[in-house]
Amino acid sequence: MTGKRFFWVDCRSGENWDARKTLVTTALESGAAGVVLLPEDVEKARGLGNIDLISTSEESDVVLVGIGGEGDGTLEAPEKWSDSSDLNKLIDLHNQNAKMKTCGYVEIRSKEFERLAATEAWQGGVSGAGHANYIVVVGRDWEVIPLENLIAELHRGEVKILAGVKTAEEAKIAFETLEIGVDGVLLQTSDFNTIKTVSKQISTGAVTLEIKAGTVKTVKPVVMGDRVCIDTASLLAVGEGMLIGSQANGLFLVHSESLESEYVASRPFRVNAGAVHAYVLVPGGKTKYLSDLVAGNEVLAVDSEGRTRTVVVGRVKIEKRPLMLVEVESEGKILKTLLQNAETINLVEKEGMPISISRLKVGDEILIYTKDVGRHFGMEVEESLIER
């Protein structure tokens, strides 16, 4: 699972095209990536804007399989999923045109239907491309557990997982499930306020991370290195920064330059992030090397409570500067980062207050974000990796 999170809107409700058209227009204006349509509405919707059109028609941008099949309960489930009409239709569509995008739709009514969704995604359990480009999973009796299982099993593959939801709260839960979250949600509602709220959740990041304290073990100057400043197209508030570090599973909350200083004027759009080799947390729970960032990339702004929002990189400045090594200990692990050795560089104390790297000392507690390798019902959800 990679890439930016997104949402689709189910626009099949409404007694006539005019009513459904209003919902399509709202989805477009709210930044939806796609709309699910009745087959007869596909051509009518084409002129409304640049958005993916999803329906059971093969004339759609994404062909939806499962509506009117086993996926939505219209057809009885076969004894073996290899005999599923939905699965075999996905296979046939792929064989007809390998470039055709398809989406499996599965309502989870029992454990067996969870397996149908996984089978449609995995192509016989082999990692990589599956029968479907997207899988929409709609919970019935159990909503979170099947989603957790599918995320854990499929998160390394190319398939995009969407959760069918009716409210903004359900969307938030889906995006935060197992911390990895789904790639997208299908909003099965005609409520305009819900659509707008979910749009805002996605545009701001809308994920709360578990920020904890680590104890400083080492603060020492090192030689010159190439340092990266990230200038964003947003104003960062006092208390906000970015998560930066030398190890992808342990990142430091580096405060923005939004503070007034006697040395330089504030730069509330800037995070002096550290050395070129370091990681920065970006939307979707992923990381990027600081050296790879360019204008137009998206990164996460994070505060001391773990609240996040997505901001766009406007400029990246790389300059040679003296550096400082900072090491902290958390739960028996040593985490490291290299920051510029300057009074204006701030980390964040346990209580949420900025602290200059020039005043940092052994024994201080500063805020970090750690992400352990874990397993969900025996399935590894992150690659095991040691970085020193």
Summary of the structure (lengths in Angstrom):
residues: 388
radius of gyration: 23.4
end to end distance: 26.4
largest distance: 74.1
contacts: 1311
relative contact order: 0.12
helix: 22%
strand: 38%
